[in-house]
Amino acid sequence: MKLTNDSYVILLGTKNFTERYYRDKIGWLKISARGQKFRMTAEQVLNHLLPALAGIRPNLIVKITHRTRPHLHHCPPRRSITADKR
């Protein structure tokens, strides 16, 4: 069983909306309740998740699911930046 960060999906929300957080090849990605995608750092994911886990925001529901085969989302290739501008 693979237990790396890209094996999990974090669902965070209330009874009216749900946001999804997962890690792909580039980094963490948040899918909002409206379907918009936002790149995030690991620290930003924790800043969203910790208040719910600590009970500071009791209305929030947290669910973490494990994926045996992480879904490979299509990500555009990174472009290399060269210092030579000829």
Rosetta constraint file for C-alpha pairs under 8 A:
AtomPair CA 1 CA 68 HARMONIC 6.95 0.50
AtomPair CA 2 CA 7 HARMONIC 6.79 0.50
AtomPair CA 2 CA 68 HARMONIC 6.85 0.50
AtomPair CA 3 CA 7 HARMONIC 6.18 0.50
AtomPair CA 4 CA 8 HARMONIC 7.76 0.50
AtomPair CA 5 CA 22 HARMONIC 8.00 0.50
AtomPair CA 5 CA 23 HARMONIC 6.41 0.50
AtomPair CA 6 CA 22 HARMONIC 6.64 0.50
AtomPair CA 6 CA 23 HARMONIC 4.76 0.50
AtomPair CA 6 CA 24 HARMONIC 6.03 0.50
AtomPair CA 6 CA 70 HARMONIC 6.36 0.50
AtomPair CA 7 CA 23 HARMONIC 7.93 0.50
AtomPair CA 7 CA 66 HARMONIC 5.71 0.50
AtomPair CA 7 CA 67 HARMONIC 5.07 0.50
AtomPair CA 7 CA 68 HARMONIC 6.62 0.50
AtomPair CA 7 CA 69 HARMONIC 7.11 0.50
AtomPair CA 7 CA 70 HARMONIC 5.42 0.50
AtomPair CA 8 CA 22 HARMONIC 6.42 0.50
AtomPair CA 8 CA 23 HARMONIC 7.67 0.50
AtomPair CA 8 CA 64 HARMONIC 6.67 0.50
AtomPair CA 8 CA 65 HARMONIC 5.61 0.50
AtomPair CA 8 CA 66 HARMONIC 4.61 0.50
AtomPair CA 8 CA 67 HARMONIC 5.87 0.50
AtomPair CA 8 CA 70 HARMONIC 7.82 0.50
AtomPair CA 9 CA 20 HARMONIC 6.75 0.50
AtomPair CA 9 CA 21 HARMONIC 5.83 0.50
AtomPair CA 9 CA 22 HARMONIC 4.91 0.50
AtomPair CA 9 CA 23 HARMONIC 7.86 0.50
AtomPair CA 9 CA 64 HARMONIC 5.71 0.50
AtomPair CA 9 CA 65 HARMONIC 5.30 0.50
AtomPair CA 9 CA 66 HARMONIC 6.56 0.50
AtomPair CA 9 CA 67 HARMONIC 7.57 0.50
AtomPair CA 10 CA 20 HARMONIC 5.65 0.50
AtomPair CA 10 CA 21 HARMONIC 4.98 0.50
AtomPair CA 10 CA 22 HARMONIC 6.37 0.50
AtomPair CA 10 CA 62 HARMONIC 7.20 0.50
AtomPair CA 10 CA 63 HARMONIC 5.97 0.50
AtomPair CA 10 CA 64 HARMONIC 4.54 0.50
AtomPair CA 10 CA 65 HARMONIC 6.57 0.50
AtomPair CA 11 CA 18 HARMONIC 6.38 0.50
AtomPair CA 11 CA 19 HARMONIC 5.72 0.50
AtomPair CA 11 CA 20 HARMONIC 4.72 0.50
AtomPair CA 11 CA 21 HARMONIC 6.51 0.50
AtomPair CA 11 CA 61 HARMONIC 7.87 0.50
AtomPair CA 11 CA 62 HARMONIC 5.72 0.50
AtomPair CA 11 CA 63 HARMONIC 5.02 0.50
AtomPair CA 11 CA 64 HARMONIC 6.08 0.50
AtomPair CA 12 CA 18 HARMONIC 5.56 0.50
AtomPair CA 12 CA 19 HARMONIC 5.20 0.50
AtomPair CA 12 CA 20 HARMONIC 6.43 0.50
AtomPair CA 12 CA 49 HARMONIC 7.49 0.50
AtomPair CA 12 CA 60 HARMONIC 6.78 0.50
AtomPair CA 12 CA 61 HARMONIC 5.73 0.50
AtomPair CA 12 CA 62 HARMONIC 4.75 0.50
AtomPair CA 12 CA 63 HARMONIC 6.59 0.50
AtomPair CA 13 CA 17 HARMONIC 5.43 0.50
AtomPair CA 13 CA 18 HARMONIC 4.18 0.50
AtomPair CA 13 CA 19 HARMONIC 5.90 0.50
AtomPair CA 13 CA 60 HARMONIC 5.35 0.50
AtomPair CA 13 CA 61 HARMONIC 5.30 0.50
AtomPair CA 13 CA 62 HARMONIC 6.79 0.50
AtomPair CA 14 CA 18 HARMONIC 6.44 0.50
AtomPair CA 14 CA 59 HARMONIC 6.19 0.50
AtomPair CA 14 CA 60 HARMONIC 5.13 0.50
AtomPair CA 14 CA 61 HARMONIC 5.63 0.50
AtomPair CA 15 CA 61 HARMONIC 7.97 0.50
AtomPair CA 17 CA 33 HARMONIC 5.71 0.50
AtomPair CA 18 CA 32 HARMONIC 7.26 0.50
AtomPair CA 18 CA 33 HARMONIC 5.37 0.50
AtomPair CA 19 CA 30 HARMONIC 6.96 0.50
AtomPair CA 19 CA 31 HARMONIC 5.73 0.50
AtomPair CA 19 CA 32 HARMONIC 4.79 0.50
AtomPair CA 19 CA 33 HARMONIC 5.22 0.50
AtomPair CA 20 CA 30 HARMONIC 5.65 0.50
AtomPair CA 20 CA 31 HARMONIC 5.07 0.50
AtomPair CA 20 CA 32 HARMONIC 6.68 0.50
AtomPair CA 21 CA 28 HARMONIC 6.92 0.50
AtomPair CA 21 CA 29 HARMONIC 5.63 0.50
AtomPair CA 21 CA 30 HARMONIC 4.53 0.50
AtomPair CA 21 CA 31 HARMONIC 6.40 0.50
AtomPair CA 21 CA 45 HARMONIC 7.56 0.50
AtomPair CA 22 CA 28 HARMONIC 5.66 0.50
AtomPair CA 22 CA 29 HARMONIC 5.51 0.50
AtomPair CA 22 CA 30 HARMONIC 6.78 0.50
AtomPair CA 23 CA 27 HARMONIC 5.34 0.50
AtomPair CA 23 CA 28 HARMONIC 4.29 0.50
AtomPair CA 23 CA 29 HARMONIC 6.02 0.50
AtomPair CA 24 CA 28 HARMONIC 6.40 0.50
AtomPair CA 24 CA 29 HARMONIC 7.32 0.50
AtomPair CA 24 CA 72 HARMONIC 7.11 0.50
AtomPair CA 24 CA 73 HARMONIC 6.93 0.50
AtomPair CA 25 CA 75 HARMONIC 7.83 0.50
AtomPair CA 26 CA 75 HARMONIC 7.73 0.50
AtomPair CA 27 CA 39 HARMONIC 7.29 0.50
AtomPair CA 27 CA 40 HARMONIC 7.23 0.50
AtomPair CA 27 CA 41 HARMONIC 7.11 0.50
AtomPair CA 28 CA 39 HARMONIC 5.97 0.50
AtomPair CA 28 CA 40 HARMONIC 5.19 0.50
AtomPair CA 28 CA 41 HARMONIC 6.07 0.50
AtomPair CA 28 CA 42 HARMONIC 6.60 0.50
AtomPair CA 28 CA 45 HARMONIC 7.67 0.50
AtomPair CA 29 CA 37 HARMONIC 6.72 0.50
AtomPair CA 29 CA 38 HARMONIC 5.70 0.50
AtomPair CA 29 CA 39 HARMONIC 4.70 0.50
AtomPair CA 29 CA 40 HARMONIC 5.76 0.50
AtomPair CA 30 CA 36 HARMONIC 8.00 0.50
AtomPair CA 30 CA 37 HARMONIC 5.68 0.50
AtomPair CA 30 CA 38 HARMONIC 5.08 0.50
AtomPair CA 30 CA 39 HARMONIC 6.35 0.50
AtomPair CA 30 CA 40 HARMONIC 6.92 0.50
AtomPair CA 31 CA 35 HARMONIC 5.55 0.50
AtomPair CA 31 CA 36 HARMONIC 5.57 0.50
AtomPair CA 31 CA 37 HARMONIC 4.75 0.50
AtomPair CA 31 CA 38 HARMONIC 6.57 0.50
AtomPair CA 32 CA 36 HARMONIC 5.24 0.50
AtomPair CA 32 CA 37 HARMONIC 6.53 0.50
AtomPair CA 32 CA 38 HARMONIC 7.90 0.50
AtomPair CA 40 CA 44 HARMONIC 5.94 0.50
AtomPair CA 40 CA 45 HARMONIC 6.67 0.50
AtomPair CA 41 CA 45 HARMONIC 6.52 0.50
AtomPair CA 42 CA 46 HARMONIC 6.34 0.50
AtomPair CA 43 CA 47 HARMONIC 6.19 0.50
AtomPair CA 44 CA 48 HARMONIC 6.42 0.50
AtomPair CA 45 CA 49 HARMONIC 6.17 0.50
AtomPair CA 46 CA 50 HARMONIC 5.64 0.50
AtomPair CA 47 CA 51 HARMONIC 7.27 0.50
AtomPair CA 48 CA 52 HARMONIC 7.72 0.50
AtomPair CA 49 CA 53 HARMONIC 6.46 0.50
AtomPair CA 49 CA 62 HARMONIC 7.95 0.50
AtomPair CA 50 CA 54 HARMONIC 5.93 0.50
AtomPair CA 51 CA 55 HARMONIC 6.19 0.50
AtomPair CA 51 CA 56 HARMONIC 5.21 0.50
AtomPair CA 51 CA 57 HARMONIC 5.93 0.50
AtomPair CA 52 CA 56 HARMONIC 6.19 0.50
AtomPair CA 52 CA 57 HARMONIC 5.36 0.50
AtomPair CA 52 CA 58 HARMONIC 6.61 0.50
AtomPair CA 52 CA 60 HARMONIC 5.66 0.50
AtomPair CA 52 CA 61 HARMONIC 7.18 0.50
AtomPair CA 52 CA 62 HARMONIC 7.04 0.50
AtomPair CA 53 CA 62 HARMONIC 7.56 0.50
AtomPair CA 67 CA 71 HARMONIC 7.94 0.50
